[in-house]
């Protein structure tokens, strides 16, 4: 998975917004739902619908194309791209904890 510069910037911005709000972290889904005035029945209903939703067809096509390239031996990983992706992932992960 590649993480774009925009995704990293969004993660950093979201982390700054969260730190500015200075709300205490919630301990449970129930507490989060209560904070936002949502019933647990509604949470369960949306969770079930999200879990049952069809997969992203573009992602499925991309996975099939990559699997085909790997099977044919035509898929090669550029170490610089891999390193860049890992760095972006690490930045995004750290930003989420700020």
C-alpha positions as CSV (number, residue, x, y, z in Angstrom):
1,X,0.0,0.0,0.0
2,X,1.4,3.4,-0.9
3,X,0.6,6.4,1.2
4,X,0.6,9.7,-0.7
5,X,2.0,13.0,0.6
6,X,-1.6,14.2,0.8
7,X,-2.5,11.3,3.1
8,X,0.4,12.0,5.4
9,X,-0.5,15.7,5.5
10,X,-4.1,14.8,6.3
11,X,-3.0,12.5,9.1
12,X,-0.8,15.2,10.6
13,X,-3.6,17.8,10.3
14,X,-6.0,15.4,12.0
15,X,-3.5,14.8,14.8
16,X,-3.1,18.5,15.3
17,X,-6.9,19.0,15.4
18,X,-7.3,16.2,18.0
19,X,-4.5,17.7,20.2
20,X,-6.2,21.1,20.0
21,X,-9.5,19.7,21.0
22,X,-7.9,18.1,24.1
23,X,-10.7,15.7,24.7
24,X,-10.0,12.7,26.9
25,X,-9.8,9.5,24.9
26,X,-12.8,7.3,25.1
27,X,-12.5,3.9,26.8
28,X,-15.2,2.0,24.8
29,X,-17.5,2.1,21.8
30,X,-20.4,2.7,24.1
31,X,-18.8,5.8,25.5
32,X,-18.0,7.1,22.0
33,X,-21.6,6.5,20.9
34,X,-22.9,8.3,24.0
35,X,-20.6,11.3,23.4
36,X,-22.1,11.7,19.9
37,X,-25.7,10.9,20.9
38,X,-25.8,7.6,18.9
39,X,-27.6,4.5,20.1
40,X,-25.7,1.2,20.3
41,X,-28.4,-0.3,18.0
42,X,-27.5,2.2,15.4
43,X,-23.8,1.5,15.8
44,X,-24.4,-2.3,15.4
45,X,-26.6,-1.7,12.4
46,X,-24.0,0.4,10.6
47,X,-21.2,-1.9,11.6
48,X,-23.0,-4.9,10.2
49,X,-23.8,-3.1,6.9
50,X,-20.2,-2.0,6.6
51,X,-18.9,-5.5,7.2
52,X,-21.4,-6.9,4.6
53,X,-20.7,-4.3,2.0
54,X,-19.1,-5.5,-1.3
55,X,-15.4,-5.1,-1.6
56,X,-14.1,-2.2,-3.7
57,X,-14.1,-3.5,-7.3
58,X,-11.1,-1.3,-8.2
59,X,-9.1,-2.8,-5.4
60,X,-10.1,-6.3,-6.4
61,X,-9.1,-5.6,-10.0
62,X,-5.7,-4.2,-8.8
63,X,-5.1,-7.3,-6.7
64,X,-5.9,-9.6,-9.6
65,X,-3.5,-7.6,-11.9
66,X,-0.8,-7.8,-9.3
67,X,-1.3,-11.5,-8.7
68,X,-1.1,-12.1,-12.4
69,X,2.1,-10.1,-12.7
70,X,3.6,-12.0,-9.7
71,X,2.7,-15.3,-11.2
72,X,4.2,-14.3,-14.5
73,X,7.4,-13.1,-12.8
74,X,6.8,-9.5,-14.2
75,X,6.4,-7.8,-10.8
76,X,9.5,-6.3,-9.3
77,X,9.7,-4.2,-6.2
78,X,11.8,-1.1,-6.4
79,X,13.6,-0.8,-3.1
80,X,13.5,3.0,-3.1
81,X,9.7,2.9,-3.5
82,X,9.4,0.3,-0.8
83,X,11.5,2.4,1.6
84,X,9.4,5.5,0.7
85,X,6.2,3.7,1.4
86,X,7.5,2.4,4.7
87,X,8.6,5.9,5.8
88,X,5.2,7.3,4.8
89,X,3.4,4.6,6.8
90,X,5.5,5.3,9.8
91,X,4.8,9.0,9.7
92,X,1.1,8.4,9.3
93,X,1.1,5.9,12.2
94,X,3.0,8.3,14.5
95,X,0.8,11.3,13.5
96,X,-2.3,9.3,14.5
97,X,-0.8,9.0,18.0
98,X,-0.1,12.7,18.5
